[in-house]
Amino acid sequence: SLSQNYPNPFNPVTKIRFDVKAKSKSQKAKIYLTVFDVTGQEVDVLVNSELAPGTYEAEFNGSNYPSGVYFCKLETEGFSKSIKIILIK
């Protein structure tokens, strides 16, 4: 699952919490967490690895990006969810 970032809107750093679930505790899931701008361009990859079941938190630093709306997308096998995040400088 993917939770809404905090704080939102943010300047310049926000935290994004997500949960990884698997059939067993020893099984890992391939997780891909990315940030896109409104045009659909990928601007940052926050997570690209296999993770054990649990709750995780990733940090997005928007100091090198202009103010605006961005989308954070979590992808794993059989699951995809996006949230809207707002950077205000």
Biopython code that builds the backbone (N, CA, C, O; Angstrom):
import numpy as np
from Bio.PDB.StructureBuilder import StructureBuilder

atoms = [
    (1, "SER", "N", (0.839, -1.181, 0.000)),
    (1, "SER", "CA", (0.000, 0.000, 0.000)),
    (1, "SER", "C", (0.882, 1.242, 0.000)),
    (1, "SER", "O", (2.048, 1.188, 0.390)),
    (2, "LEU", "N", (0.322, 2.346, -0.435)),
    (2, "LEU", "CA", (1.040, 3.619, -0.527)),
    (2, "LEU", "C", (0.232, 4.674, 0.214)),
    (2, "LEU", "O", (-0.941, 4.888, -0.091)),
    (3, "SER", "N", (0.852, 5.329, 1.182)),
    (3, "SER", "CA", (0.171, 6.363, 1.967)),
    (3, "SER", "C", (0.461, 7.740, 1.397)),
    (3, "SER", "O", (1.441, 7.929, 0.677)),
    (4, "GLN", "N", (-0.395, 8.701, 1.722)),
    (4, "GLN", "CA", (-0.173, 10.077, 1.281)),
    (4, "GLN", "C", (1.099, 10.615, 1.937)),
    (4, "GLN", "O", (1.383, 10.323, 3.098)),
    (5, "ASN", "N", (1.847, 11.392, 1.187)),
    (5, "ASN", "CA", (3.094, 11.954, 1.720)),
    (5, "ASN", "C", (2.815, 12.947, 2.839)),
    (5, "ASN", "O", (1.706, 13.465, 2.967)),
    (6, "TYR", "N", (3.836, 13.201, 3.643)),
    (6, "TYR", "CA", (3.716, 14.168, 4.736)),
    (6, "TYR", "C", (5.002, 14.956, 4.835)),
    (6, "TYR", "O", (6.059, 14.325, 4.852)),
    (7, "PRO", "N", (5.015, 16.241, 4.900)),
    (7, "PRO", "CA", (3.850, 17.115, 4.722)),
    (7, "PRO", "C", (3.484, 17.233, 3.246)),
    (7, "PRO", "O", (4.287, 16.920, 2.368)),
    (8, "ASN", "N", (2.278, 17.684, 2.992)),
    (8, "ASN", "CA", (1.809, 17.919, 1.634)),
    (8, "ASN", "C", (0.838, 19.093, 1.676)),
    (8, "ASN", "O", (-0.230, 18.957, 2.273)),
    (9, "PRO", "N", (1.150, 20.230, 1.077)),
    (9, "PRO", "CA", (2.325, 20.551, 0.275)),
    (9, "PRO", "C", (3.617, 20.566, 1.102)),
    (9, "PRO", "O", (3.595, 20.646, 2.330)),
    (10, "PHE", "N", (4.740, 20.487, 0.380)),
    (10, "PHE", "CA", (6.033, 20.427, 1.057)),
    (10, "PHE", "C", (7.023, 21.390, 0.433)),
    (10, "PHE", "O", (6.851, 21.847, -0.697)),
    (11, "ASN", "N", (8.090, 21.696, 1.216)),
    (11, "ASN", "CA", (9.185, 22.541, 0.747)),
    (11, "ASN", "C", (10.407, 22.294, 1.602)),
    (11, "ASN", "O", (10.347, 22.619, 2.787)),
    (12, "PRO", "N", (11.495, 21.758, 1.122)),
    (12, "PRO", "CA", (11.618, 21.048, -0.138)),
    (12, "PRO", "C", (11.569, 19.526, 0.040)),
    (12, "PRO", "O", (11.678, 18.795, -0.944)),
    (13, "VAL", "N", (11.406, 19.031, 1.285)),
    (13, "VAL", "CA", (11.493, 17.586, 1.536)),
    (13, "VAL", "C", (10.167, 17.041, 2.059)),
    (13, "VAL", "O", (9.500, 17.675, 2.877)),
    (14, "THR", "N", (9.797, 15.860, 1.577)),
    (14, "THR", "CA", (8.610, 15.169, 2.070)),
    (14, "THR", "C", (8.923, 13.699, 2.260)),
    (14, "THR", "O", (9.847, 13.165, 1.647)),
    (15, "LYS", "N", (8.155, 13.053, 3.105)),
    (15, "LYS", "CA", (8.326, 11.629, 3.367)),
    (15, "LYS", "C", (7.129, 10.864, 2.816)),
    (15, "LYS", "O", (5.983, 11.299, 2.928)),
    (16, "ILE", "N", (7.427, 9.710, 2.219)),
    (16, "ILE", "CA", (6.396, 8.883, 1.609)),
    (16, "ILE", "C", (6.486, 7.499, 2.246)),
    (16, "ILE", "O", (7.507, 6.819, 2.140)),
    (17, "ARG", "N", (5.410, 7.093, 2.906)),
    (17, "ARG", "CA", (5.376, 5.805, 3.604)),
    (17, "ARG", "C", (4.643, 4.776, 2.746)),
    (17, "ARG", "O", (3.626, 5.072, 2.118)),
    (18, "PHE", "N", (5.191, 3.557, 2.738)),
    (18, "PHE", "CA", (4.544, 2.477, 1.997)),
    (18, "PHE", "C", (4.741, 1.162, 2.732)),
    (18, "PHE", "O", (5.709, 0.979, 3.470)),
    (19, "ASP", "N", (3.805, 0.256, 2.515)),
    (19, "ASP", "CA", (3.846, -1.070, 3.132)),
    (19, "ASP", "C", (4.098, -2.119, 2.070)),
    (19, "ASP", "O", (3.546, -2.059, 0.971)),
    (20, "VAL", "N", (4.939, -3.079, 2.413)),
    (20, "VAL", "CA", (5.226, -4.203, 1.527)),
    (20, "VAL", "C", (4.612, -5.442, 2.151)),
    (20, "VAL", "O", (4.863, -5.768, 3.311)),
    (21, "LYS", "N", (3.805, -6.123, 1.359)),
    (21, "LYS", "CA", (3.198, -7.365, 1.830)),
    (21, "LYS", "C", (3.665, -8.499, 0.934)),
    (21, "LYS", "O", (3.903, -8.302, -0.257)),
    (22, "ALA", "N", (3.794, -9.680, 1.508)),
    (22, "ALA", "CA", (4.198, -10.860, 0.748)),
    (22, "ALA", "C", (3.499, -12.071, 1.339)),
    (22, "ALA", "O", (2.918, -11.999, 2.422)),
    (23, "LYS", "N", (3.558, -13.176, 0.627)),
    (23, "LYS", "CA", (2.892, -14.392, 1.079)),
    (23, "LYS", "C", (3.526, -14.960, 2.342)),
    (23, "LYS", "O", (2.845, -15.579, 3.160)),
    (24, "SER", "N", (4.835, -14.748, 2.498)),
    (24, "SER", "CA", (5.520, -15.217, 3.705)),
    (24, "SER", "C", (6.556, -14.182, 4.118)),
    (24, "SER", "O", (6.965, -13.353, 3.304)),
    (25, "LYS", "N", (6.983, -14.225, 5.375)),
    (25, "LYS", "CA", (7.939, -13.229, 5.875)),
    (25, "LYS", "C", (9.301, -13.333, 5.199)),
    (25, "LYS", "O", (10.044, -12.354, 5.134)),
    (26, "SER", "N", (9.625, -14.523, 4.698)),
    (26, "SER", "CA", (10.930, -14.701, 4.056)),
    (26, "SER", "C", (10.902, -14.294, 2.584)),
    (26, "SER", "O", (11.954, -14.163, 1.958)),
    (27, "GLN", "N", (9.725, -14.097, 2.036)),
    (27, "GLN", "CA", (9.591, -13.726, 0.638)),
    (27, "GLN", "C", (9.747, -12.218, 0.465)),
    (27, "GLN", "O", (9.145, -11.434, 1.198)),
    (28, "LYS", "N", (10.561, -11.822, -0.513)),
    (28, "LYS", "CA", (10.765, -10.401, -0.793)),
    (28, "LYS", "C", (9.959, -10.006, -2.024)),
    (28, "LYS", "O", (9.636, -10.839, -2.870)),
    (29, "ALA", "N", (9.641, -8.711, -2.104)),
    (29, "ALA", "CA", (8.889, -8.182, -3.247)),
    (29, "ALA", "C", (9.728, -7.118, -3.945)),
    (29, "ALA", "O", (10.384, -6.307, -3.290)),
    (30, "LYS", "N", (9.706, -7.124, -5.258)),
    (30, "LYS", "CA", (10.393, -6.104, -6.056)),
    (30, "LYS", "C", (9.563, -4.827, -6.001)),
    (30, "LYS", "O", (8.407, -4.816, -6.422)),
    (31, "ILE", "N", (10.155, -3.746, -5.482)),
    (31, "ILE", "CA", (9.458, -2.481, -5.284)),
    (31, "ILE", "C", (10.096, -1.404, -6.152)),
    (31, "ILE", "O", (11.319, -1.275, -6.211)),
    (32, "TYR", "N", (9.247, -0.636, -6.824)),
    (32, "TYR", "CA", (9.698, 0.465, -7.661)),
    (32, "TYR", "C", (8.867, 1.687, -7.287)),
    (32, "TYR", "O", (7.669, 1.735, -7.566)),
    (33, "LEU", "N", (9.501, 2.677, -6.654)),
    (33, "LEU", "CA", (8.823, 3.897, -6.210)),
    (33, "LEU", "C", (9.444, 5.082, -6.940)),
    (33, "LEU", "O", (10.626, 5.377, -6.762)),
    (34, "THR", "N", (8.644, 5.759, -7.761)),
    (34, "THR", "CA", (9.167, 6.831, -8.600)),
    (34, "THR", "C", (8.334, 8.098, -8.461)),
    (34, "THR", "O", (7.188, 8.062, -8.012)),
    (35, "VAL", "N", (8.933, 9.218, -8.856)),
    (35, "VAL", "CA", (8.243, 10.511, -8.864)),
    (35, "VAL", "C", (8.244, 11.028, -10.304)),
    (35, "VAL", "O", (9.262, 11.009, -10.995)),
    (36, "PHE", "N", (7.055, 11.495, -10.734)),
    (36, "PHE", "CA", (6.868, 12.027, -12.080)),
    (36, "PHE", "C", (6.361, 13.458, -12.001)),
    (36, "PHE", "O", (5.690, 13.834, -11.040)),
    (37, "ASP", "N", (6.685, 14.266, -13.026)),
    (37, "ASP", "CA", (6.096, 15.601, -13.099)),
    (37, "ASP", "C", (4.755, 15.506, -13.832)),
    (37, "ASP", "O", (4.350, 14.415, -14.234)),
    (38, "VAL", "N", (4.069, 16.629, -14.008)),
    (38, "VAL", "CA", (2.731, 16.612, -14.622)),
    (38, "VAL", "C", (2.746, 16.204, -16.094)),
    (38, "VAL", "O", (1.709, 15.826, -16.640)),
    (39, "THR", "N", (3.903, 16.275, -16.738)),
    (39, "THR", "CA", (3.994, 15.856, -18.140)),
    (39, "THR", "C", (4.248, 14.358, -18.275)),
    (39, "THR", "O", (4.276, 13.825, -19.384)),
    (40, "GLY", "N", (4.435, 13.677, -17.136)),
    (40, "GLY", "CA", (4.698, 12.238, -17.171)),
    (40, "GLY", "C", (6.166, 11.879, -17.211)),
    (40, "GLY", "O", (6.519, 10.703, -17.298)),
    (41, "GLN", "N", (7.028, 12.885, -17.147)),
    (41, "GLN", "CA", (8.473, 12.632, -17.140)),
    (41, "GLN", "C", (8.905, 12.145, -15.756)),
    (41, "GLN", "O", (8.548, 12.744, -14.742)),
    (42, "GLU", "N", (9.663, 11.071, -15.723)),
    (42, "GLU", "CA", (10.207, 10.574, -14.455)),
    (42, "GLU", "C", (11.285, 11.546, -13.985)),
    (42, "GLU", "O", (12.215, 11.851, -14.732)),
    (43, "VAL", "N", (11.163, 12.037, -12.739)),
    (43, "VAL", "CA", (12.140, 12.991, -12.224)),
    (43, "VAL", "C", (13.040, 12.379, -11.150)),
    (43, "VAL", "O", (14.139, 12.880, -10.912)),
    (44, "ASP", "N", (12.588, 11.299, -10.498)),
    (44, "ASP", "CA", (13.406, 10.684, -9.447)),
    (44, "ASP", "C", (12.938, 9.259, -9.189)),
    (44, "ASP", "O", (11.741, 8.973, -9.229)),
    (45, "VAL", "N", (13.885, 8.373, -8.926)),
    (45, "VAL", "CA", (13.592, 7.006, -8.494)),
    (45, "VAL", "C", (13.957, 6.938, -7.024)),
    (45, "VAL", "O", (15.126, 7.073, -6.663)),
    (46, "LEU", "N", (12.959, 6.729, -6.173)),
    (46, "LEU", "CA", (13.186, 6.704, -4.730)),
    (46, "LEU", "C", (13.555, 5.313, -4.234)),
    (46, "LEU", "O", (14.394, 5.175, -3.344)),
    (47, "VAL", "N", (12.937, 4.286, -4.799)),
    (47, "VAL", "CA", (13.224, 2.898, -4.413)),
    (47, "VAL", "C", (13.204, 2.043, -5.665)),
    (47, "VAL", "O", (12.296, 2.152, -6.488)),
    (48, "ASN", "N", (14.208, 1.195, -5.804)),
    (48, "ASN", "CA", (14.261, 0.211, -6.891)),
    (48, "ASN", "C", (15.008, -0.998, -6.348)),
    (48, "ASN", "O", (16.184, -1.205, -6.650)),
    (49, "SER", "N", (14.305, -1.798, -5.536)),
    (49, "SER", "CA", (14.973, -2.933, -4.912)),
    (49, "SER", "C", (13.964, -3.965, -4.422)),
    (49, "SER", "O", (12.756, -3.728, -4.437)),
    (50, "GLU", "N", (14.473, -5.103, -3.992)),
    (50, "GLU", "CA", (13.643, -6.127, -3.383)),
    (50, "GLU", "C", (13.612, -5.884, -1.886)),
    (50, "GLU", "O", (14.655, -5.749, -1.247)),
    (51, "LEU", "N", (12.401, -5.828, -1.327)),
    (51, "LEU", "CA", (12.245, -5.542, 0.093)),
    (51, "LEU", "C", (11.437, -6.641, 0.766)),
    (51, "LEU", "O", (10.525, -7.215, 0.171)),
    (52, "ALA", "N", (11.788, -6.924, 2.021)),
    (52, "ALA", "CA", (11.048, -7.879, 2.838)),
    (52, "ALA", "C", (9.737, -7.227, 3.284)),
    (52, "ALA", "O", (9.637, -6.000, 3.288)),
    (53, "PRO", "N", (8.745, -8.011, 3.655)),
    (53, "PRO", "CA", (7.492, -7.434, 4.149)),
    (53, "PRO", "C", (7.733, -6.488, 5.323)),
    (53, "PRO", "O", (8.560, -6.769, 6.190)),
    (54, "GLY", "N", (7.012, -5.371, 5.349)),
    (54, "GLY", "CA", (7.150, -4.389, 6.420)),
    (54, "GLY", "C", (6.724, -3.013, 5.967)),
    (54, "GLY", "O", (6.242, -2.834, 4.848)),
    (55, "THR", "N", (6.904, -2.041, 6.842)),
    (55, "THR", "CA", (6.576, -0.647, 6.546)),
    (55, "THR", "C", (7.876, 0.115, 6.309)),
    (55, "THR", "O", (8.833, -0.017, 7.071)),
    (56, "TYR", "N", (7.897, 0.906, 5.255)),
    (56, "TYR", "CA", (9.087, 1.650, 4.863)),
    (56, "TYR", "C", (8.723, 3.113, 4.635)),
    (56, "TYR", "O", (7.553, 3.465, 4.481)),
    (57, "GLU", "N", (9.750, 3.952, 4.616)),
    (57, "GLU", "CA", (9.562, 5.371, 4.361)),
    (57, "GLU", "C", (10.670, 5.835, 3.427)),
    (57, "GLU", "O", (11.848, 5.564, 3.660)),
    (58, "ALA", "N", (10.281, 6.532, 2.376)),
    (58, "ALA", "CA", (11.235, 7.104, 1.427)),
    (58, "ALA", "C", (11.119, 8.615, 1.504)),
    (58, "ALA", "O", (10.065, 9.155, 1.839)),
    (59, "GLU", "N", (12.217, 9.290, 1.188)),
    (59, "GLU", "CA", (12.242, 10.743, 1.245)),
    (59, "GLU", "C", (12.447, 11.293, -0.158)),
    (59, "GLU", "O", (13.306, 10.821, -0.902)),
    (60, "PHE", "N", (11.651, 12.293, -0.509)),
    (60, "PHE", "CA", (11.804, 12.986, -1.783)),
    (60, "PHE", "C", (12.240, 14.409, -1.503)),
    (60, "PHE", "O", (11.567, 15.150, -0.785)),
    (61, "ASN", "N", (13.373, 14.784, -2.078)),
    (61, "ASN", "CA", (13.909, 16.132, -1.920)),
    (61, "ASN", "C", (13.657, 16.896, -3.215)),
    (61, "ASN", "O", (14.250, 16.592, -4.250)),
    (62, "GLY", "N", (12.778, 17.885, -3.151)),
    (62, "GLY", "CA", (12.415, 18.646, -4.333)),
    (62, "GLY", "C", (13.205, 19.922, -4.528)),
    (62, "GLY", "O", (12.796, 20.783, -5.307)),
    (63, "SER", "N", (14.334, 20.067, -3.835)),
    (63, "SER", "CA", (15.089, 21.320, -3.915)),
    (63, "SER", "C", (15.620, 21.612, -5.323)),
    (63, "SER", "O", (15.874, 22.773, -5.645)),
    (64, "ASN", "N", (15.792, 20.590, -6.169)),
    (64, "ASN", "CA", (16.295, 20.800, -7.524)),
    (64, "ASN", "C", (15.189, 20.876, -8.566)),
    (64, "ASN", "O", (15.466, 20.883, -9.765)),
    (65, "TYR", "N", (13.933, 20.932, -8.116)),
    (65, "TYR", "CA", (12.797, 20.929, -9.026)),
    (65, "TYR", "C", (11.937, 22.170, -8.804)),
    (65, "TYR", "O", (11.914, 22.718, -7.702)),
    (66, "PRO", "N", (11.228, 22.617, -9.846)),
    (66, "PRO", "CA", (10.362, 23.795, -9.687)),
    (66, "PRO", "C", (9.097, 23.457, -8.900)),
    (66, "PRO", "O", (8.706, 22.294, -8.800)),
    (67, "SER", "N", (8.472, 24.480, -8.351)),
    (67, "SER", "CA", (7.190, 24.302, -7.664)),
    (67, "SER", "C", (6.180, 23.689, -8.622)),
    (67, "SER", "O", (6.231, 23.919, -9.830)),
    (68, "GLY", "N", (5.259, 22.903, -8.066)),
    (68, "GLY", "CA", (4.219, 22.331, -8.900)),
    (68, "GLY", "C", (3.699, 21.026, -8.365)),
    (68, "GLY", "O", (4.034, 20.599, -7.260)),
    (69, "VAL", "N", (2.869, 20.401, -9.176)),
    (69, "VAL", "CA", (2.264, 19.117, -8.833)),
    (69, "VAL", "C", (3.139, 17.998, -9.396)),
    (69, "VAL", "O", (3.584, 18.051, -10.542)),
    (70, "TYR", "N", (3.370, 17.003, -8.576)),
    (70, "TYR", "CA", (4.120, 15.814, -8.969)),
    (70, "TYR", "C", (3.291, 14.599, -8.579)),
    (70, "TYR", "O", (2.342, 14.703, -7.801)),
    (71, "PHE", "N", (3.655, 13.462, -9.123)),
    (71, "PHE", "CA", (2.967, 12.219, -8.805)),
    (71, "PHE", "C", (3.997, 11.197, -8.350)),
    (71, "PHE", "O", (5.055, 11.045, -8.962)),
    (72, "CYS", "N", (3.676, 10.507, -7.278)),
    (72, "CYS", "CA", (4.532, 9.452, -6.751)),
    (72, "CYS", "C", (3.826, 8.135, -7.044)),
    (72, "CYS", "O", (2.655, 7.970, -6.703)),
    (73, "LYS", "N", (4.531, 7.196, -7.673)),
    (73, "LYS", "CA", (3.927, 5.929, -8.092)),
    (73, "LYS", "C", (4.679, 4.759, -7.476)),
    (73, "LYS", "O", (5.902, 4.666, -7.576)),
    (74, "LEU", "N", (3.929, 3.870, -6.841)),
    (74, "LEU", "CA", (4.467, 2.634, -6.274)),
    (74, "LEU", "C", (4.046, 1.490, -7.180)),
    (74, "LEU", "O", (2.863, 1.320, -7.473)),
    (75, "GLU", "N", (5.027, 0.702, -7.624)),
    (75, "GLU", "CA", (4.740, -0.447, -8.471)),
    (75, "GLU", "C", (5.391, -1.693, -7.900)),
    (75, "GLU", "O", (6.535, -1.664, -7.447)),
    (76, "THR", "N", (4.645, -2.781, -7.928)),
    (76, "THR", "CA", (5.158, -4.093, -7.571)),
    (76, "THR", "C", (4.340, -5.106, -8.363)),
    (76, "THR", "O", (3.398, -4.729, -9.058)),
    (77, "GLU", "N", (4.681, -6.360, -8.268)),
    (77, "GLU", "CA", (3.973, -7.374, -9.028)),
    (77, "GLU", "C", (2.483, -7.386, -8.669)),
    (77, "GLU", "O", (2.119, -7.665, -7.527)),
    (78, "GLY", "N", (1.641, -7.087, -9.630)),
    (78, "GLY", "CA", (0.208, -7.119, -9.429)),
    (78, "GLY", "C", (-0.370, -5.922, -8.683)),
    (78, "GLY", "O", (-1.539, -5.953, -8.299)),
    (79, "PHE", "N", (0.422, -4.860, -8.465)),
    (79, "PHE", "CA", (-0.077, -3.693, -7.726)),
    (79, "PHE", "C", (0.573, -2.428, -8.253)),
    (79, "PHE", "O", (1.771, -2.399, -8.534)),
    (80, "SER", "N", (-0.239, -1.372, -8.385)),
    (80, "SER", "CA", (0.261, -0.062, -8.778)),
    (80, "SER", "C", (-0.663, 0.989, -8.180)),
    (80, "SER", "O", (-1.885, 0.872, -8.263)),
    (81, "LYS", "N", (-0.071, 2.016, -7.578)),
    (81, "LYS", "CA", (-0.860, 3.105, -7.013)),
    (81, "LYS", "C", (-0.060, 4.393, -7.129)),
    (81, "LYS", "O", (1.161, 4.403, -6.974)),
    (82, "SER", "N", (-0.780, 5.486, -7.407)),
    (82, "SER", "CA", (-0.153, 6.808, -7.517)),
    (82, "SER", "C", (-0.827, 7.774, -6.555)),
    (82, "SER", "O", (-2.021, 7.666, -6.274)),
    (83, "ILE", "N", (-0.037, 8.724, -6.056)),
    (83, "ILE", "CA", (-0.571, 9.799, -5.235)),
    (83, "ILE", "C", (-0.068, 11.131, -5.797)),
    (83, "ILE", "O", (0.980, 11.185, -6.441)),
    (84, "LYS", "N", (-0.810, 12.184, -5.554)),
    (84, "LYS", "CA", (-0.424, 13.520, -5.986)),
    (84, "LYS", "C", (0.300, 14.199, -4.848)),
    (84, "LYS", "O", (-0.189, 14.225, -3.719)),
    (85, "ILE", "N", (1.474, 14.753, -5.144)),
    (85, "ILE", "CA", (2.233, 15.503, -4.142)),
    (85, "ILE", "C", (2.493, 16.906, -4.684)),
    (85, "ILE", "O", (2.669, 17.086, -5.889)),
    (86, "ILE", "N", (2.517, 17.893, -3.800)),
    (86, "ILE", "CA", (2.623, 19.296, -4.229)),
    (86, "ILE", "C", (3.846, 19.946, -3.611)),
    (86, "ILE", "O", (3.983, 20.004, -2.389)),
    (87, "LEU", "N", (4.735, 20.437, -4.470)),
    (87, "LEU", "CA", (5.943, 21.144, -4.047)),
    (87, "LEU", "C", (5.700, 22.639, -4.173)),
    (87, "LEU", "O", (5.378, 23.134, -5.253)),
    (88, "ILE", "N", (5.854, 23.358, -3.065)),
    (88, "ILE", "CA", (5.701, 24.823, -3.055)),
    (88, "ILE", "C", (6.978, 25.442, -2.528)),
    (88, "ILE", "O", (7.432, 25.122, -1.430)),
    (89, "LYS", "N", (7.553, 26.329, -3.319)),
    (89, "LYS", "CA", (8.786, 27.001, -2.891)),
    (89, "LYS", "C", (8.505, 28.439, -2.583)),
    (89, "LYS", "O", (9.414, 29.178, -2.205)),
]
sb = StructureBuilder()
sb.init_structure("model")
sb.init_model(0)
sb.init_chain("A")
sb.init_seg("    ")
for serial, (resi, resn, name, xyz) in enumerate(atoms, 1):
    if name == "N":
        sb.init_residue(resn, " ", resi, " ")
    sb.init_atom(name, np.array(xyz, "f"), 0.0, 1.0, " ", f" {name:<3s}", serial, name[0])
structure = sb.get_structure()
